[in-house]
Amino acid sequence: MLAGKHIALYVTGGIAAYKAASLVRELIRRGAEVRVAETEGATAFVTPLTFQVLSKHVVYTDRFKQEDAAEVAHIALADWTDIAIIAPATADVIGKLANGIADDFVTTALLATVAPKYIAPAMNVHMLANSAVARNLAQLQQDGFDVIDPAVGFLAEGYSGKGRLPEPHEIADYVAHKSNPQQLPLQGKKVIITAGGTRERLDPVRFIGNDSSGKMGYALAEAARDLGAEVILISAKTNLSAPTGIMLISVETAAQMSQAVQAQFKTAAIVIMAAAVSDYRPKQVAKEKIKKTAVTLTLELEKTPDILATLGQNKQQQYLIGFAAETQNIAEYAQGKLTAKKANMIVANDVSNRNAGFNVSTNKVTIFRPNQGPLDLPLADKHVIAREILAQAVEDLKLN
Ligand SMILES: Cc1cc2nc3c(=O)[nH]c(=O)nc-3n(C[C@H](O)[C@H](O)[C@H](O)COP(=O)(O)O)c2cc1C
């Protein structure tokens, strides 16, 4: 989708500048030709030589260094550009661009660029929340810049927060989708995906949970986004950072997940229940930490809402996909679930297989659908499996 595109990558002086090196490779891997410009600050983090070797082009750093007498370098780069990406973008450069300041190569070339401009802010969580930075970002958005939402996660400062530069492949994907003029199969369709393992509280510090890592659901969210969908990811706690370009709704319990899904369900085209939802929850949640006094402790559990079954009963246009994580009689159970829940697809995986199911990056699944034979997919990375599941749904919905 980026094949043949001329991409000008502007790197500014933030700690995430090191990721820009991988971004060059990701863009080239997608067929783009990349030229890089750095601020002086950026060169303190990554040398121009690194970008020169990766992009196979001279790197622009100095607006007064004009190597070709026949042209003005910053204008030549601006005119050459099909897509401009500023990643990472410092608070400083955001401020300059929002105010039309052109005092180095990067800001001067960007002021002269009429091609679409993507800007990926990356900074400390408090810098990002600063009202001047927020104001400048809003201004850039108004001026037509496409602002790539910073990711939430572990920051270089040693604590967690919003402000991380999304992963290079996520930025490349985002730009590829946004700049792809052709219609993607899930364009304009809402896809709800649940992910992670729900937690049911016993007391303020304990819960009943499961081993789900959320990887399958997050891979599905990325795959649906890549097909053009508006993705709502309803996630129980995971260690994963939110993929860019999707709406993340965080929940803890099965009841909260059920409520969040119901609220989005009516207008959804596809609903994928990839979360490992607790079947039972404690009947009573202790207000205080349960003390270690009794020799034995009996917990009384009650059933949680069966989200998939409720959706099956209420569904209209929605294409429903459920997961069956089993350790035995997988086919039989999946077929039963297909009918009982009125689902359009059940993706069954054998969680007793060491390379499939919970907490690993790969999966081995079989797809079951009404009136069709089972479809066995080979062991593969969860991203590959996710793309295949969605491709099958797109085919069933005749959207391709
Ligand atoms: C170690 C270090 C890390 C920095 N990381 C960031 C950052 O992640 N984001 C940011 O906006 N500024 C960061 N700064 C501040 C910028 O480097 C500073 O504002 C500089 O003037 C930016 O210049 P430039 O926008 O021309 O690249 C950092 C500074 C230092 C010394």
The ligand as an SDF file (V2000), in Angstrom:
LIG
                    3D

 31 33  0  0  0  0  0  0  0  0999 V2000
   17.5540   12.5580   27.4520 C   0  0  0  0  0  0  0  0  0  0  0  0
   16.4960   13.4510   26.8770 C   0  0  0  0  0  0  0  0  0  0  0  0
   15.3170   12.9000   26.4510 C   0  0  0  0  0  0  0  0  0  0  0  0
   14.3170   13.6980   25.9190 C   0  0  0  0  0  0  0  0  0  0  0  0
   13.1600   13.1280   25.4930 N   0  0  0  0  0  0  0  0  0  0  0  0
   12.1800   13.9070   24.9920 C   0  0  0  0  0  0  0  0  0  0  0  0
   10.9840   13.3190   24.5430 C   0  0  0  0  0  0  0  0  0  0  0  0
   10.7860   12.0880   24.5890 O   0  0  0  0  0  0  0  0  0  0  0  0
   10.0220   14.1360   24.0490 N   0  0  0  0  0  0  0  0  0  0  0  0
   10.1720   15.4820   23.9730 C   0  0  0  0  0  0  0  0  0  0  0  0
    9.2500   16.1650   23.5310 O   0  0  0  0  0  0  0  0  0  0  0  0
   11.3260   16.0570   24.3820 N   0  0  0  0  0  0  0  0  0  0  0  0
   12.3230   15.3170   24.8860 C   0  0  0  0  0  0  0  0  0  0  0  0
   13.4900   15.8960   25.3000 N   0  0  0  0  0  0  0  0  0  0  0  0
   13.6260   17.3350   25.1880 C   0  0  0  0  0  0  0  0  0  0  0  0
   14.0570   17.7490   23.8020 C   0  0  0  0  0  0  0  0  0  0  0  0
   15.2620   17.1010   23.4420 O   0  0  0  0  0  0  0  0  0  0  0  0
   14.2360   19.2630   23.7410 C   0  0  0  0  0  0  0  0  0  0  0  0
   12.9930   19.9120   23.9420 O   0  0  0  0  0  0  0  0  0  0  0  0
   14.8520   19.7110   22.4410 C   0  0  0  0  0  0  0  0  0  0  0  0
   14.9440   21.1210   22.4400 O   0  0  0  0  0  0  0  0  0  0  0  0
   14.0180   19.2550   21.2460 C   0  0  0  0  0  0  0  0  0  0  0  0
   14.5750   19.7200   20.0750 O   0  0  0  0  0  0  0  0  0  0  0  0
   13.9710   19.3770   18.6390 P   0  0  0  0  0  0  0  0  0  0  0  0
   12.4780   19.5100   18.7700 O   0  0  0  0  0  0  0  0  0  0  0  0
   14.5500   20.3740   17.7480 O   0  0  0  0  0  0  0  0  0  0  0  0
   14.4150   18.0130   18.2980 O   0  0  0  0  0  0  0  0  0  0  0  0
   14.5060   15.1120   25.8180 C   0  0  0  0  0  0  0  0  0  0  0  0
   15.7130   15.6500   26.2340 C   0  0  0  0  0  0  0  0  0  0  0  0
   16.6980   14.8370   26.7630 C   0  0  0  0  0  0  0  0  0  0  0  0
   17.9830   15.4710   27.2090 C   0  0  0  0  0  0  0  0  0  0  0  0
  1  2  1  0
  2  3  1  0
  2 30  2  0
  3  4  2  0
  4  5  1  0
  4 28  1  0
  5  6  2  0
  6  7  1  0
  6 13  1  0
  7  8  2  0
  7  9  1  0
  9 10  1  0
 10 11  2  0
 10 12  1  0
 12 13  2  0
 13 14  1  0
 14 15  1  0
 14 28  1  0
 15 16  1  0
 16 17  1  0
 16 18  1  0
 18 19  1  0
 18 20  1  0
 20 21  1  0
 20 22  1  0
 22 23  1  0
 23 24  1  0
 24 25  2  0
 24 26  1  0
 24 27  1  0
 28 29  2  0
 29 30  1  0
 30 31  1  0
M  END
$$$$
